[in-house]
Amino acid sequence: MMTLLLCIFFYSNSISALEPDSKILSKKELKKIEERVQQELKNKSLPEEKKFFLNLLAGRELYQYRFFEKAARYYQNAIEMNVSENKSEAYINLIAIAIDKNDKEKVRSLYEDSKNYFQKNPQFKTADIDYYFKTLENYLPLKKNQMPPEVKGFYGRFAHEENLINLIKAHEYQKAFSLLNPQGAAQSTNDFNITIYDSLNVLLHKKEVKTLYCNKQYKQYPDSFAMSTIICSLLNDYLEKGKFEDKHVKLADLYFKENSEKKYIYDMVGELNEKK
């Protein structure tokens, strides 16, 4: 799973090409990614929950590159798995793929399937999803051969900040990371989003991580007494030396003593220093 994320991550950019002509991801590169995914999925020791998130992540990234057919396969795999995790993204993006293909019968079928899913799992139905379904309902049963042009797929949209924070506080790091989009982190100017992405990425993938987005600001203002700078210094310490520098730990202790509401981030990153 780590290998997949890293491989996909380094190709992340703005996507504009259509599926057969993608200039961002060649067929050869795509094949390598899929081979790695399949190898992980065949790992009998990998828990079902992690296989679910692997399918979800693969579907999301392939959807982003507009390899819709392949993305649909992984999203369908995620839906069919017997796990209690949130399958909202898989249902929503499968509907979007069917709309893109102008497959009216598939749209109807997925709409009914997803509606049944949310009736059985109301805890996952958000205001966003209600709005999404109302948009679909304006067109169903697709009178006059119309398709719902305003309904688009989205990934990570359900990752509201509060939900993300709660997952981190509960030490559900893999779940939290599965809600984040690497391309979004690369393009973000929000210090919180960048800090959370970098922190989770390093915590889960350790020294396989080659890029920290927080470095853009950290290299310019290394002495800033800001949360993003302080956390970034610790992440750099770990990647370069395998442990935190004492001066950075002291600064972090001081900052989070004064800003205790954000200490959950420091506690999460601090686990790196505890694992030898």
C-alpha positions as CSV (number, residue, x, y, z in Angstrom):
1,M,0.0,0.0,0.0
2,M,2.8,2.4,0.8
3,T,4.5,1.7,-2.5
4,L,1.2,2.4,-4.3
5,L,0.7,5.7,-2.6
6,L,4.2,6.9,-3.3
7,C,4.1,5.8,-6.9
8,I,0.9,7.6,-7.5
9,F,1.9,10.6,-5.5
10,F,4.8,11.5,-7.6
11,Y,2.7,11.7,-10.8
12,S,0.0,13.9,-9.2
13,N,-0.7,17.1,-11.2
14,S,-3.6,18.9,-12.7
15,I,-5.6,16.5,-14.9
16,S,-7.1,17.6,-18.2
17,A,-6.4,14.8,-20.6
18,L,-9.0,12.2,-21.5
19,E,-8.6,8.5,-20.5
20,P,-7.0,7.1,-23.6
21,D,-4.6,10.0,-24.2
22,S,-3.4,10.7,-20.6
23,K,-0.1,12.6,-20.8
24,I,0.3,12.5,-17.1
25,L,0.2,8.8,-16.6
26,S,1.4,6.5,-19.4
27,K,0.0,3.0,-19.9
28,K,3.3,1.5,-18.8
29,E,3.2,3.5,-15.5
30,L,-0.5,2.6,-15.1
31,K,0.4,-1.1,-15.4
32,K,3.1,-0.8,-12.8
33,I,0.7,0.8,-10.3
34,E,-2.0,-1.8,-10.9
35,E,0.5,-4.6,-10.5
36,R,1.5,-3.3,-7.1
37,V,-2.2,-2.8,-6.1
38,Q,-3.0,-6.4,-7.1
39,Q,0.0,-7.7,-5.3
40,E,-1.1,-6.0,-2.1
41,L,-4.7,-7.1,-2.5
42,K,-3.6,-10.8,-2.8
43,N,-1.6,-10.5,0.5
44,K,-3.5,-12.9,2.7
45,S,-2.1,-11.3,5.9
46,L,-3.5,-7.8,4.9
47,P,-6.7,-7.1,7.0
48,E,-9.9,-6.6,5.1
49,E,-10.2,-3.0,6.4
50,K,-6.8,-2.1,4.8
51,K,-7.8,-3.9,1.6
52,F,-10.9,-1.7,1.6
53,F,-8.9,1.5,1.9
54,L,-6.5,0.3,-0.7
55,N,-9.3,-0.2,-3.2
56,L,-10.7,3.2,-2.3
57,L,-7.4,5.0,-2.7
58,A,-6.7,3.2,-6.0
59,G,-10.2,4.1,-7.3
60,R,-9.7,7.7,-6.3
61,E,-6.4,8.2,-7.9
62,L,-7.4,6.5,-11.2
63,Y,-10.6,8.5,-11.2
64,Q,-8.5,11.6,-10.8
65,Y,-6.5,10.6,-13.9
66,R,-9.7,9.9,-15.7
67,F,-9.1,6.2,-16.1
68,F,-12.8,5.8,-15.3
69,E,-13.2,2.1,-16.2
70,K,-10.3,1.0,-14.0
71,A,-11.4,3.4,-11.2
72,A,-14.9,1.8,-11.3
73,R,-13.5,-1.6,-10.8
74,Y,-11.7,-0.6,-7.6
75,Y,-14.7,1.3,-6.3
76,Q,-17.0,-1.7,-7.0
77,N,-14.5,-3.9,-5.1
78,A,-14.7,-1.5,-2.1
79,I,-18.5,-1.6,-2.2
80,E,-18.7,-5.3,-2.3
81,M,-16.4,-5.8,0.7
82,N,-17.9,-6.9,4.0
83,V,-16.6,-4.0,6.1
84,S,-18.3,-1.4,8.2
85,E,-16.3,1.5,6.7
86,N,-17.8,4.5,4.9
87,K,-18.5,3.6,1.3
88,S,-20.0,7.0,0.3
89,E,-17.1,8.0,-2.0
90,A,-17.3,4.8,-4.0
91,Y,-21.1,5.1,-4.6
92,I,-20.9,8.8,-5.6
93,N,-18.0,8.4,-8.0
94,L,-19.5,5.3,-9.6
95,I,-22.6,7.4,-10.3
96,A,-20.4,10.1,-11.8
97,I,-18.6,7.6,-14.0
98,A,-22.0,6.3,-15.3
99,I,-23.1,9.8,-16.0
100,D,-19.9,10.5,-17.9
101,K,-20.5,7.4,-20.0
102,N,-24.1,8.4,-20.6
103,D,-25.2,5.1,-19.2
104,K,-28.7,5.9,-18.1
105,E,-29.6,2.4,-16.9
106,K,-26.4,2.3,-14.8
107,V,-27.2,5.7,-13.3
108,R,-30.7,4.5,-12.3
109,S,-29.3,1.3,-10.8
110,L,-26.5,3.0,-8.8
111,Y,-28.9,5.6,-7.6
112,E,-31.2,2.9,-6.1
113,D,-28.2,1.0,-4.7
114,S,-26.7,4.0,-3.1
115,K,-30.1,5.2,-1.7
116,N,-30.5,1.7,-0.1
117,Y,-27.0,1.9,1.3
118,F,-27.7,5.2,3.0
119,Q,-31.0,4.0,4.4
120,K,-29.1,1.2,6.1
121,N,-26.2,3.4,7.1
122,P,-27.7,6.8,7.9
123,Q,-24.6,7.7,9.9
124,F,-22.7,8.3,6.6
125,K,-25.4,10.5,5.0
126,T,-24.3,14.1,5.1
127,A,-25.9,17.3,3.8
128,D,-23.6,17.1,0.8
129,I,-25.0,13.7,-0.1
130,D,-28.6,14.9,0.4
131,Y,-27.9,17.8,-2.0
132,Y,-26.3,15.3,-4.5
133,F,-29.3,13.1,-4.5
134,K,-31.7,16.0,-4.9
135,T,-29.8,17.0,-8.0
136,L,-30.1,13.5,-9.4
137,E,-33.8,13.3,-8.5
138,N,-34.4,16.4,-10.7
139,Y,-33.5,14.2,-13.7
140,L,-34.6,10.8,-12.7
141,P,-36.2,8.9,-14.4
142,L,-34.1,10.8,-17.0
143,K,-37.0,12.1,-19.0
144,K,-36.4,13.3,-22.6
145,N,-33.1,11.5,-22.6
146,Q,-31.5,14.1,-20.3
147,M,-28.6,13.3,-18.2
148,P,-27.8,15.2,-14.9
149,P,-25.0,17.6,-16.2
150,E,-24.5,19.3,-12.8
151,V,-23.8,16.1,-10.9
152,K,-20.1,15.5,-10.7
153,G,-17.9,13.0,-8.8
154,F,-15.8,14.1,-5.9
155,Y,-13.3,12.5,-3.6
156,G,-12.4,13.5,-0.1
157,R,-15.4,15.9,-0.1
158,F,-16.7,14.1,3.0
159,A,-13.5,14.8,4.9
160,H,-14.7,17.8,6.8
161,E,-12.2,19.2,9.2
162,E,-14.1,18.1,12.3
163,N,-14.3,14.5,11.0
164,L,-10.6,14.5,10.2
165,I,-9.7,15.8,13.6
166,N,-11.9,13.2,15.4
167,L,-10.2,10.4,13.5
168,I,-6.7,11.7,14.4
169,K,-7.7,12.0,18.1
170,A,-8.9,8.4,17.9
171,H,-5.6,7.3,16.4
172,E,-7.5,6.2,13.3
173,Y,-4.6,7.4,11.1
174,Q,-5.2,5.2,8.1
175,K,-8.8,6.2,7.9
176,A,-7.9,9.9,8.2
177,F,-5.3,9.6,5.5
178,S,-7.7,7.7,3.2
179,L,-9.8,10.9,3.1
180,L,-7.0,13.1,1.9
181,N,-6.1,13.8,-1.7
182,P,-2.4,14.1,-2.6
183,Q,-3.1,16.5,-5.4
184,G,-5.1,18.7,-3.1
185,A,-2.3,18.9,-0.6
186,A,0.2,19.7,-3.3
187,Q,-1.9,22.7,-4.5
188,S,-3.2,23.8,-1.1
189,T,-2.2,27.1,0.6
190,N,-3.9,26.1,3.8
191,D,-1.3,25.5,6.5
192,F,-3.6,23.2,8.5
193,N,-4.3,21.0,5.4
194,I,-0.6,20.8,4.5
195,T,0.5,20.0,8.1
196,I,-2.1,17.2,8.5
197,Y,-1.3,15.6,5.1
198,D,2.5,15.7,5.7
199,S,2.2,14.4,9.3
200,L,-0.1,11.5,8.4
201,N,2.0,10.7,5.3
202,V,5.2,10.4,7.4
203,L,3.6,8.6,10.3
204,L,2.2,5.9,8.0
205,H,5.0,5.7,5.4
206,K,8.0,6.6,7.4
207,K,11.2,7.3,5.4
208,E,9.7,6.3,2.1
209,V,8.3,9.8,2.0
210,K,10.5,12.0,-0.2
211,T,8.5,15.3,-0.3
212,L,7.1,17.5,2.5
213,Y,4.8,20.2,1.2
214,C,5.4,22.2,4.4
215,N,9.0,22.7,3.3
216,K,8.0,25.5,0.9
217,Q,7.2,27.8,3.8
218,Y,9.6,26.1,6.4
219,K,12.7,26.8,4.2
220,Q,11.7,30.4,4.0
221,Y,10.9,31.0,7.7
222,P,12.6,28.2,9.7
223,D,12.5,30.2,12.9
224,S,8.8,31.1,12.8
225,F,6.8,30.3,16.0
226,A,3.9,28.9,14.0
227,M,2.3,25.5,14.3
228,S,3.0,24.5,10.7
229,T,6.7,25.4,11.0
230,I,7.2,23.6,14.3
231,I,5.6,20.4,13.1
232,C,7.5,20.7,9.8
233,S,10.8,20.9,11.7
234,L,10.0,17.7,13.5
235,L,9.1,15.9,10.3
236,N,12.3,17.0,8.7
237,D,14.3,15.8,11.8
238,Y,12.7,12.4,11.5
239,L,13.3,12.0,7.8
240,E,16.9,13.2,8.0
241,K,18.0,11.7,11.4
242,G,15.4,9.3,12.6
243,K,14.7,11.4,15.7
244,F,13.8,14.9,16.7
245,E,16.3,17.5,17.6
246,D,16.1,18.7,21.3
247,K,15.8,22.3,20.3
248,H,12.8,21.6,18.1
249,V,11.1,19.4,20.8
250,K,11.5,22.2,23.4
251,L,10.0,24.7,21.0
252,A,7.1,22.4,20.3
253,D,6.5,21.8,24.0
254,L,6.3,25.5,24.5
255,Y,4.0,26.1,21.6
256,F,1.5,23.4,22.4
257,K,1.5,24.3,26.0
258,E,0.1,27.7,25.0
259,N,-2.0,26.2,22.2
260,S,-3.4,23.0,23.8
261,E,-6.4,22.8,21.5
262,K,-4.0,21.8,18.7
263,K,-1.9,19.3,20.8
264,Y,-3.5,16.3,19.1
265,I,-1.3,17.1,16.1
266,Y,1.8,17.1,18.2
267,D,0.7,13.9,20.0
268,M,0.3,12.2,16.6
269,V,3.7,13.4,15.2
270,G,5.3,12.6,18.6
271,E,4.7,8.9,17.9
272,L,7.5,9.0,15.3
273,N,10.0,9.8,18.1
274,E,8.7,6.9,20.2
275,K,9.1,4.3,17.5
276,K,12.6,3.1,17.1
